Amino acid sequence: MTHQPLPWRAETRHAIGLVAAVTAGLTLVLALFVGVALNSGPNGVRLAVAGPPAATQQIAAELATTAGPDAFEVAAVADAAQAQSALRGREADGAIVLGPDGPTVLLASAGSPAIAQLLTTAAGHLSADGATAAPPVVDVVPLSPDDSHGAGLPAGSLPMVLAGLALGAAAALSLRHRWVVVGAVAGGAVAIGLAFAGVLAWLGVTDGAYLAVSSAIALTVAASALVVAGSTRLLGPAGLAVGALLLMIVGNPLSGIASSPRLLPGPWGEFGQWLPTGAGGTLLRTVAYFPDAAIGFPVWVLLAWAALGLAGVLLGRRAPHAAAPAPTPAARGAVEPVS
């Protein structure tokens, strides 16, 4: 005679495994968050220098000595005009122009207020020989006057991520047909993009470029929502956890939108740009403040994630709890018995 395990024993084992898995996962998340915070600093900050080759090499050597060999990437440019062009095209994060009266520091605070503050502080150590005053600092690409501290886009990034997560989950769990899911995600992303861009413009975070900003938000939300919807249709409710892990728990701290990807440690800043949250944040900041900069990389990253999510939607099964369409009156009449 075989004895079946008591239901409470099986459930207890399941509970122990669940607690162990959640504890291990959250411990890894804690290590990621704290590790990134403790080791943040300049990591490949691109600095353009216009001046004599000897002076450029001297600046590069001094930066390597004071900040570390990997903190800055120094590139020589011909003159101040080329340095400003590099800033407007997001090919450099800052610049130093060496002239007869001493150095001038060029910033692009719209690209990263944190890097702008870093370079402003460092400017005090670049005074010409015998000079007591810090060199002049020129902000080539400033932030909006209504958002002088640059808090708007980082604050708006979380609702943008939540929008993709909520839209994808709602579409996957409440809609039955795959193409209806795709249509709902596409339509919802466009509506969210238009609404969010309007709020950012109304609050003064962005100045103009409404269609470009709304398009960037819509593409980011669509890619994120398709990933969530695809993983949910493939994995069921566990797909929601996958989406939250990718977009928020890992993607948000590694996006660098609150500071800069080049202020994150090691390879994490570069890795974050391959995720939907990081690519979307970079795309949004670029179209909002840098109309001359290239946007090919973040666009292709988002399109790749959108294609991956679309494949999951098309190949996955319909949600088990999706509401079935109500029968039409004609259909009800067809099955009613004739009295």
C-alpha positions as CSV (number, residue, x, y, z in Angstrom):
1,M,0.0,0.0,0.0
2,T,1.5,3.3,-1.1
3,H,1.1,6.4,0.9
4,Q,0.5,9.6,-0.9
5,P,2.3,12.7,0.6
6,L,0.0,14.9,2.5
7,P,-1.0,18.1,0.6
8,W,0.4,20.4,3.2
9,R,3.8,18.7,3.0
10,A,4.0,19.2,-0.8
11,E,2.8,22.8,-0.4
12,T,5.4,23.4,2.4
13,R,8.2,22.1,0.1
14,H,6.9,24.5,-2.6
15,A,6.8,27.4,-0.1
16,I,10.4,26.7,1.0
17,G,11.6,26.6,-2.6
18,L,9.7,29.8,-3.4
19,V,11.2,31.6,-0.4
20,A,14.7,30.4,-1.4
21,A,14.3,31.6,-5.0
22,V,12.9,35.0,-4.0
23,T,15.6,35.5,-1.5
24,A,18.4,34.6,-3.9
25,G,16.9,36.7,-6.7
26,L,16.5,39.8,-4.5
27,T,20.0,39.3,-3.1
28,L,21.4,39.5,-6.6
29,V,19.3,42.6,-7.2
30,L,20.7,44.2,-4.0
31,A,24.2,43.4,-5.1
32,L,23.6,44.9,-8.5
33,F,22.1,48.2,-7.1
34,V,24.7,48.7,-4.4
35,G,27.6,47.6,-6.6
36,V,26.6,50.1,-9.3
37,A,26.1,52.9,-6.8
38,L,29.4,52.4,-5.0
39,N,31.5,52.0,-8.2
40,S,30.0,54.8,-10.2
41,G,32.3,57.4,-11.7
42,P,33.9,58.5,-15.0
43,N,34.2,55.5,-17.3
44,G,35.1,56.5,-20.9
45,V,33.8,60.1,-20.7
46,R,34.6,61.5,-24.2
47,L,36.5,64.7,-24.1
48,A,37.5,66.7,-27.2
49,V,40.5,68.9,-26.9
50,A,41.4,71.7,-29.4
51,G,44.9,72.9,-29.1
52,P,48.6,72.1,-29.8
53,P,49.3,68.4,-29.8
54,A,51.7,68.6,-26.9
55,A,49.1,70.3,-24.7
56,T,46.5,67.8,-25.7
57,Q,48.8,64.9,-24.7
58,Q,49.6,66.7,-21.5
59,I,45.9,67.0,-20.6
60,A,45.3,63.4,-21.4
61,A,48.2,62.3,-19.2
62,E,47.0,64.5,-16.3
63,L,43.5,63.1,-16.5
64,A,44.8,59.5,-16.6
65,T,46.9,60.2,-13.5
66,T,44.2,62.0,-11.5
67,A,41.1,60.1,-12.6
68,G,42.4,56.8,-13.8
69,P,43.4,55.5,-17.2
70,D,39.9,54.6,-18.3
71,A,38.0,57.6,-16.9
72,F,38.3,59.8,-20.0
73,E,38.7,59.2,-23.7
74,V,40.6,62.3,-25.0
75,A,40.3,63.0,-28.7
76,A,42.1,65.9,-30.5
77,V,40.0,68.2,-32.7
78,A,41.1,71.0,-35.0
79,D,39.4,74.1,-33.4
80,A,36.6,75.4,-31.2
81,A,34.0,75.0,-34.0
82,Q,34.8,71.3,-34.4
83,A,34.6,70.9,-30.6
84,Q,31.2,72.4,-30.5
85,S,30.1,70.3,-33.5
86,A,31.2,67.2,-31.6
87,L,29.1,68.2,-28.6
88,R,26.0,68.9,-30.7
89,G,26.4,65.6,-32.4
90,R,26.8,63.7,-29.1
91,E,30.3,62.6,-30.3
92,A,31.8,64.1,-27.2
93,D,30.6,64.7,-23.7
94,G,32.7,67.8,-23.1
95,A,35.5,69.8,-24.6
96,I,38.5,71.9,-23.8
97,V,39.6,74.6,-26.1
98,L,43.2,75.8,-25.5
99,G,43.7,79.4,-26.6
100,P,46.2,82.2,-26.1
101,D,44.3,83.4,-23.1
102,G,44.1,80.0,-21.5
103,P,41.6,77.1,-21.7
104,T,37.9,77.3,-22.2
105,V,35.7,74.4,-21.1
106,L,32.7,73.5,-23.3
107,L,29.8,71.5,-21.8
108,A,26.6,69.9,-23.0
109,S,24.5,69.8,-19.8
110,A,21.5,68.5,-21.8
111,G,23.4,65.3,-22.4
112,S,24.3,64.7,-18.8
113,P,24.0,67.2,-16.0
114,A,26.2,64.9,-13.9
115,I,29.1,65.0,-16.4
116,A,28.6,68.8,-16.9
117,Q,29.0,69.2,-13.1
118,L,32.1,67.0,-13.1
119,L,33.7,69.0,-15.9
120,T,32.8,72.3,-14.3
121,T,34.5,71.2,-11.1
122,A,37.5,70.0,-13.0
123,A,37.8,73.3,-14.8
124,G,39.2,74.9,-11.7
125,H,42.3,72.8,-12.1
126,L,42.9,73.9,-15.7
127,S,43.8,77.5,-15.1
128,A,46.7,78.9,-17.2
129,D,50.0,79.4,-15.5
130,G,49.9,82.3,-13.2
131,A,46.1,82.7,-13.4
132,T,44.0,82.7,-10.3
133,A,40.5,82.5,-11.8
134,A,39.0,79.4,-13.1
135,P,38.7,79.2,-16.9
136,P,35.4,80.2,-18.5
137,V,32.8,77.5,-19.0
138,V,30.4,77.6,-21.9
139,D,27.3,75.4,-22.1
140,V,26.9,74.6,-25.8
141,V,23.8,72.4,-25.4
142,P,22.0,73.6,-22.3
143,L,18.9,72.2,-20.6
144,S,15.5,73.8,-20.9
145,P,15.3,76.9,-18.7
146,D,12.3,75.4,-16.9
147,D,14.3,72.3,-16.1
148,S,17.7,73.7,-15.2
149,H,18.7,70.8,-13.0
150,G,17.8,68.2,-15.6
151,A,15.4,66.3,-13.3
152,G,12.6,66.0,-15.9
153,L,13.7,63.2,-18.1
154,P,15.0,61.0,-15.3
155,A,11.7,61.5,-13.5
156,G,9.7,60.7,-16.6
157,S,11.7,57.6,-17.4
158,L,9.9,55.5,-14.7
159,P,6.4,56.2,-16.0
160,M,7.6,55.4,-19.5
161,V,8.9,52.0,-18.3
162,L,5.7,51.4,-16.3
163,A,3.6,52.2,-19.4
164,G,5.3,49.5,-21.5
165,L,5.0,47.0,-18.7
166,A,1.3,47.8,-18.0
167,L,0.3,48.0,-21.7
168,G,2.0,44.7,-22.6
169,A,0.6,42.9,-19.5
170,A,-2.9,44.2,-20.1
171,A,-2.9,43.3,-23.7
172,A,-1.5,39.8,-23.2
173,L,-3.8,38.9,-20.3
174,S,-7.1,40.3,-21.5
175,L,-7.0,39.8,-25.3
176,R,-7.3,36.5,-27.0
177,H,-6.3,37.0,-30.6
178,R,-2.6,37.6,-31.4
179,W,-3.1,40.4,-34.0
180,V,-5.6,42.1,-31.6
181,V,-2.8,42.1,-29.0
182,V,-0.4,43.6,-31.5
183,G,-2.8,46.2,-32.6
184,A,-3.6,47.2,-29.0
185,V,0.1,47.6,-28.2
186,A,0.7,49.7,-31.3
187,G,-2.3,51.9,-30.7
188,G,-1.6,52.2,-27.0
189,A,2.1,53.1,-27.6
190,V,1.1,55.9,-30.0
191,A,-1.4,57.3,-27.7
192,I,1.0,57.2,-24.7
193,G,3.7,58.8,-26.8
194,L,1.5,61.7,-27.8
195,A,0.2,62.2,-24.2
196,F,3.6,61.9,-22.5
197,A,5.3,64.2,-25.0
198,G,2.5,66.8,-24.4
199,V,3.1,66.6,-20.6
200,L,6.9,67.0,-21.0
201,A,6.4,70.0,-23.3
202,W,3.8,71.6,-21.0
203,L,6.1,71.2,-18.0
204,G,8.9,72.8,-19.9
205,V,11.2,69.7,-19.9
206,T,11.4,69.7,-23.6
207,D,11.4,72.7,-25.9
208,G,9.9,71.9,-29.3
209,A,10.5,68.7,-31.3
210,Y,7.1,67.4,-30.2
211,L,6.7,64.8,-32.9
212,A,10.3,63.5,-32.5
213,V,9.8,63.2,-28.7
214,S,6.4,61.5,-29.0
215,S,7.8,59.1,-31.6
216,A,10.7,58.2,-29.4
217,I,8.4,57.5,-26.4
218,A,6.0,55.5,-28.6
219,L,8.8,53.3,-30.0
220,T,10.2,52.7,-26.5
221,V,6.7,51.9,-25.1
222,A,5.9,49.6,-28.0
223,A,9.2,47.7,-27.8
224,S,8.8,47.3,-24.0
225,A,5.1,46.3,-24.3
226,L,5.8,43.7,-27.0
227,V,8.5,42.1,-25.0
228,V,6.2,41.8,-22.0
229,A,3.2,40.6,-24.1
230,G,5.4,38.1,-26.0
231,S,7.0,36.7,-22.8
232,T,3.6,36.5,-21.1
233,R,2.0,34.5,-24.0
234,L,5.0,32.2,-24.1
235,L,5.5,31.7,-20.4
236,G,2.2,32.6,-18.8
237,P,2.3,34.7,-15.6
238,A,6.0,34.1,-15.3
239,G,6.5,36.2,-18.4
240,L,5.4,39.2,-16.4
241,A,8.3,38.6,-14.0
242,V,10.6,38.3,-17.0
243,G,9.4,41.6,-18.3
244,A,9.7,43.4,-15.0
245,L,13.2,42.0,-14.5
246,L,14.3,43.2,-18.0
247,L,12.7,46.6,-18.0
248,M,12.8,47.7,-14.4
249,I,14.9,45.7,-12.0
250,V,17.9,45.4,-14.4
251,G,17.1,47.8,-17.2
252,N,16.3,50.9,-15.1
253,P,19.5,51.2,-13.0
254,L,21.7,50.3,-16.0
255,S,20.0,52.7,-18.3
256,G,22.1,55.6,-17.1
257,I,19.3,58.1,-17.8
258,A,19.6,59.6,-14.3
259,S,23.3,60.4,-14.8
260,S,25.0,58.9,-17.9
261,P,26.0,55.5,-19.1
262,R,29.6,56.7,-19.0
263,L,29.3,57.2,-15.2
264,L,28.4,53.5,-14.6
265,P,31.1,51.0,-13.6
266,G,32.8,48.6,-16.0
267,P,30.8,47.2,-18.8
268,W,27.4,47.9,-17.2
269,G,26.8,51.2,-18.9
270,E,27.4,49.8,-22.3
271,F,25.3,46.7,-21.5
272,G,22.4,48.9,-20.4
273,Q,22.3,50.5,-23.8
274,W,21.4,47.2,-25.4
275,L,18.3,46.9,-23.2
276,P,15.0,48.6,-24.1
277,T,15.1,51.0,-21.1
278,G,18.6,52.2,-21.8
279,A,18.1,52.6,-25.5
280,G,14.8,54.4,-25.0
281,G,16.3,56.8,-22.6
282,T,19.2,57.6,-24.9
283,L,16.8,58.0,-27.8
284,L,14.5,60.3,-25.9
285,R,17.3,62.6,-24.7
286,T,18.9,62.7,-28.1
287,V,15.8,63.8,-30.0
288,A,14.8,66.2,-27.3
289,Y,18.1,68.2,-27.1
290,F,20.4,67.0,-29.9
291,P,18.7,67.3,-33.3
292,D,22.0,67.0,-35.2
293,A,23.0,63.7,-33.4
294,A,22.7,60.2,-34.9
295,I,19.9,58.0,-33.5
296,G,20.6,54.8,-35.5
297,F,21.9,52.7,-32.6
298,P,19.1,53.1,-30.1
299,V,16.4,52.9,-32.8
300,W,17.8,49.5,-34.1
301,V,18.1,48.2,-30.5
302,L,14.4,49.0,-29.9
303,L,13.3,47.6,-33.2
304,A,15.2,44.4,-32.4
305,W,13.4,44.0,-29.1
306,A,10.1,44.8,-30.7
307,A,10.7,42.1,-33.3
308,L,11.6,39.6,-30.5
309,G,8.5,40.5,-28.6
310,L,6.3,40.3,-31.7
311,A,7.6,36.8,-32.4
312,G,6.6,35.8,-28.9
313,V,3.1,37.2,-29.3
314,L,2.7,35.4,-32.6
315,L,4.1,32.1,-31.5
316,G,2.8,32.0,-27.9
317,R,-0.6,30.7,-26.8
318,R,-3.5,32.9,-25.8
319,A,-3.8,33.9,-22.2
320,P,-5.8,31.4,-20.2
321,H,-7.8,34.1,-18.5
322,A,-8.5,36.2,-21.5
323,A,-12.1,37.1,-21.9
324,A,-13.9,35.2,-24.6
325,P,-16.0,37.3,-26.9
326,A,-19.7,37.4,-26.1
327,P,-21.8,35.4,-28.5
328,T,-23.9,37.4,-30.9
329,P,-27.7,37.3,-30.7
330,A,-27.8,35.2,-33.9
331,A,-25.4,32.7,-32.4
332,R,-27.4,32.4,-29.3
333,G,-30.6,31.9,-31.3
334,A,-28.9,29.1,-33.2
335,V,-28.2,27.0,-30.1
336,E,-31.5,27.6,-28.3
337,P,-33.9,24.6,-28.4
338,V,-37.1,25.0,-30.4
339,S,-40.1,24.8,-28.2
